[in-house]
Amino acid sequence: MGTYDESAAGSEQRSLMGDENTLGGLLREQDLHHRIAVLEAELSHARVLVRERDRLEDQVTQLREANENLVMATVSAQSLRDLAEATNRRQTEFLAMLAHELRNPLAPLSMSASLLQNIVGASGPAAAQLGQVAGVVRRQVDQMARLLDDLLDAARISSGKITLAVRPLALGAALDQAMETVAPRIRERGQHLELELPGAPLAIEGDPVRLTQVFANLLGNASKYTGNGGRIVLRAWRAGDEVVVEVSDNGTGISAEMLPQIFDLFIQGPRSLARSEGGLGIGLNVVRNLVGMHGGTVAAASGGEGQGSTFTVRLPLSCSDAPVPELPSGPSTAEDACRILLIEDNADACDTLRALLELAGHEVVTAYDGHAGLAAAQARPYDIVICDIGLPGIDGLEVMEQLRRAQPAGGPFSIALSGYGQLEDRERALEAGFDRYLVKPAAPDALLELVAEARAVREA
């Protein structure tokens, strides 16, 4: 029987245990490597996330800076817009004040010229010379008044402060008034105005005052840039649903370089050092804007310098069958004198206007400030009150408001005189109680026509 080797069995057992330990170590090592790999993957992903977070933070920072810049730019743009609007408003106010201040000295000049023309004797070389001087003063005053009107109209149009009193009217009436306006200048230069107008009346929709201004401006320009003895042609005809008005001349013409910008503000063609043509480069810009406000167009054409020029206005026909003629009314021939109160703080303007009215046969009482004018108006009845708006003490609006409150019915016919010509100034005066509103320098004929109108109202 064999013997049991205990030492051999133990050795085998120890060998098996060693193998198990080796296997367990290998498994643990593999598990460790696996965990390390997982940790490395997680670490790599974490690094990616950190980089993504940093990128997003950079983008957020950039967006925040961009937003701040956008806010600053918006604030800056608003500030610039506010500044531009304030500057434009100040410019408009300055132009209105400029016109007012320049019109004040024009008023006595205008009245003095009319007085000179009225008191000149019928014969004698001295009388003829005096009449010639009076005519020069009259023409220069009218020219300065036209320049002021153009300057103010350009400012009002640019700020949107011009409104049109549109109604049906006959085209011929506006053309007649325009021709009447420029006729003295054309006669003075010995120019020939030829008319080619339709026999049948053409009705248009428009503001009669502004359309007259358009055509008078074009005719005035034609006269200005055409030499003495030159030829001006005014044509009008119907073309489909439009009326066409054409003003042409054989004057200095327009160069090809100047033609595309002839309607721009402050644009003028080449001038001599003498600047005999004058002007501010405003009138044609006003023409284009006014025609555009009427739904029409205006175009210029010229063969070049020395070849004359042609301006063509197109306006839509009116749908109305009954246009209102806008014919100028002549001065009244009624001889009844009126009792007139004249309130004006400019002594020269007051005295010359009083002389003009007295020369027309009226009784005139003057006052040089608002308080004195109101006291005079309340002391005795008057047929007509002619009152300046800008008065010391109390202004003309307050004078009229107090006078209307004291005399609610049957008060005097009242005429406002002012250097301010904007629509809101006129409306304010009419609301205060004035019947009519004249902008300085008021044409003597226009003032006398209003006096005649007041006389007719009184007699009626």
WODA-V79014 format. One record per residue. N is the residue number from 1. SS is DSSP state (alpha for helix, beta for strand, coil for the rest). Layout:
N;SS
N;SS
This chain:
1;coil
2;coil
3;coil
4;coil
5;coil
6;alpha
7;alpha
8;alpha
9;alpha
10;alpha
11;alpha
12;alpha
13;alpha
14;alpha
15;alpha
16;alpha
17;alpha
18;alpha
19;alpha
20;alpha
21;alpha
22;alpha
23;alpha
24;alpha
25;alpha
26;alpha
27;alpha
28;alpha
29;alpha
30;alpha
31;alpha
32;alpha
33;alpha
34;alpha
35;alpha
36;alpha
37;alpha
38;alpha
39;alpha
40;alpha
41;alpha
42;alpha
43;alpha
44;alpha
45;alpha
46;alpha
47;alpha
48;alpha
49;alpha
50;alpha
51;alpha
52;alpha
53;alpha
54;alpha
55;alpha
56;alpha
57;alpha
58;alpha
59;alpha
60;alpha
61;alpha
62;alpha
63;alpha
64;alpha
65;alpha
66;alpha
67;alpha
68;alpha
69;alpha
70;alpha
71;alpha
72;alpha
73;alpha
74;alpha
75;alpha
76;alpha
77;alpha
78;alpha
79;alpha
80;alpha
81;alpha
82;alpha
83;alpha
84;alpha
85;alpha
86;alpha
87;alpha
88;alpha
89;alpha
90;alpha
91;alpha
92;alpha
93;alpha
94;alpha
95;alpha
96;alpha
97;alpha
98;alpha
99;alpha
100;alpha
101;alpha
102;alpha
103;alpha
104;alpha
105;alpha
106;alpha
107;alpha
108;alpha
109;alpha
110;alpha
111;alpha
112;alpha
113;alpha
114;alpha
115;alpha
116;alpha
117;alpha
118;alpha
119;alpha
120;coil
121;coil
122;coil
123;coil
124;coil
125;alpha
126;alpha
127;alpha
128;alpha
129;alpha
130;alpha
131;alpha
132;alpha
133;alpha
134;alpha
135;alpha
136;alpha
137;alpha
138;alpha
139;alpha
140;alpha
141;alpha
142;alpha
143;alpha
144;alpha
145;alpha
146;alpha
147;alpha
148;alpha
149;alpha
150;alpha
151;alpha
152;alpha
153;alpha
154;alpha
155;alpha
156;alpha
157;alpha
158;alpha
159;coil
160;coil
161;coil
162;coil
163;coil
164;coil
165;coil
166;coil
167;beta
168;beta
169;beta
170;beta
171;alpha
172;alpha
173;alpha
174;alpha
175;alpha
176;alpha
177;alpha
178;alpha
179;alpha
180;alpha
181;alpha
182;alpha
183;alpha
184;alpha
185;alpha
186;alpha
187;alpha
188;alpha
189;coil
190;coil
191;coil
192;beta
193;beta
194;beta
195;beta
196;beta
197;coil
198;coil
199;coil
200;coil
201;coil
202;coil
203;beta
204;beta
205;beta
206;beta
207;coil
208;alpha
209;alpha
210;alpha
211;alpha
212;alpha
213;alpha
214;alpha
215;alpha
216;alpha
217;alpha
218;alpha
219;alpha
220;alpha
221;alpha
222;alpha
223;alpha
224;alpha
225;coil
226;coil
227;coil
228;coil
229;coil
230;coil
231;beta
232;beta
233;beta
234;beta
235;beta
236;beta
237;beta
238;beta
239;beta
240;coil
241;coil
242;beta
243;beta
244;beta
245;beta
246;beta
247;beta
248;beta
249;beta
250;coil
251;coil
252;coil
253;coil
254;coil
255;coil
256;alpha
257;alpha
258;alpha
259;alpha
260;coil
261;coil
262;coil
263;coil
264;coil
265;coil
266;coil
267;coil
268;coil
269;coil
270;coil
271;coil
272;coil
273;coil
274;coil
275;coil
276;coil
277;coil
278;coil
279;coil
280;coil
281;coil
282;coil
283;alpha
284;alpha
285;alpha
286;alpha
287;alpha
288;alpha
289;alpha
290;alpha
291;alpha
292;alpha
293;alpha
294;coil
295;coil
296;coil
297;beta
298;beta
299;beta
300;beta
301;beta
302;beta
303;coil
304;coil
305;coil
306;coil
307;coil
308;coil
309;beta
310;beta
311;beta
312;beta
313;beta
314;beta
315;beta
316;beta
317;beta
318;coil
319;coil
320;coil
321;coil
322;coil
323;coil
324;beta
325;coil
326;coil
327;coil
328;coil
329;coil
330;coil
331;coil
332;coil
333;coil
334;coil
335;coil
336;coil
337;coil
338;coil
339;beta
340;beta
341;beta
342;beta
343;beta
344;coil
345;coil
346;coil
347;alpha
348;alpha
349;alpha
350;alpha
351;alpha
352;alpha
353;alpha
354;alpha
355;alpha
356;alpha
357;alpha
358;alpha
359;alpha
360;coil
361;coil
362;coil
363;beta
364;beta
365;beta
366;beta
367;beta
368;coil
369;coil
370;alpha
371;alpha
372;alpha
373;alpha
374;alpha
375;alpha
376;alpha
377;alpha
378;alpha
379;alpha
380;coil
381;coil
382;coil
383;coil
384;beta
385;beta
386;beta
387;beta
388;beta
389;coil
390;coil
391;coil
392;coil
393;coil
394;coil
395;coil
396;alpha
397;alpha
398;alpha
399;alpha
400;alpha
401;alpha
402;alpha
403;alpha
404;alpha
405;alpha
406;alpha
407;coil
408;coil
409;coil
410;coil
411;coil
412;coil
413;beta
414;beta
415;beta
416;beta
417;beta
418;beta
419;coil
420;coil
421;coil
422;coil
423;alpha
424;alpha
425;alpha
426;alpha
427;alpha
428;alpha
429;alpha
430;alpha
431;alpha
432;alpha
433;coil
434;coil
435;coil
436;beta
437;beta
438;beta
439;beta
440;coil
441;coil
442;coil
443;coil
444;alpha
445;alpha
446;alpha
447;alpha
448;alpha
449;alpha
450;alpha
451;alpha
452;alpha
453;alpha
454;alpha
455;alpha
456;alpha
457;alpha
458;alpha
459;alpha
460;coil
